[in-house]
Amino acid sequence: MSTSARIYITLRKGILDPQGQAVAQALRGLGFAGVADARQGKVIDVTLADGVNMGDAKTQLEKMCQQLLANPVMEDFRVEILGAA
């Protein structure tokens, strides 16, 4: 049985987020007055191959983020191992 992981990628605090601002404004326009702010991000689900060492999996997923999936200048990321897919 394979294992899955979820990667959350978000803009760093202080980075302008025009999409998030547009979402917040649209929600307020729809009557959701309690929305003060919104930030957008990405979620990437990865299914790991059978037999992958879980001790190495998180390290490898973090390397994937650093090298390809996230822009380290503008984005933060968080890796979560979910378990059996």
Sequence and secondary structure as in RCSB ss.txt:
>XXXX:A:sequence
MSTSARIYITLRKGILDPQGQAVAQALRGLGFAGVADARQGKVIDVTLADGVNMGDAKTQLEKMCQQLLANPVME
DFRVEILGAA
>XXXX:A:secstr
  EEEEEEEEE TTS  HHHHHHHHHHHHTT TT      EEEEEEEE TT  HHHHHHHHHHHIIIIIS TTTE
EEEEEEEEE 
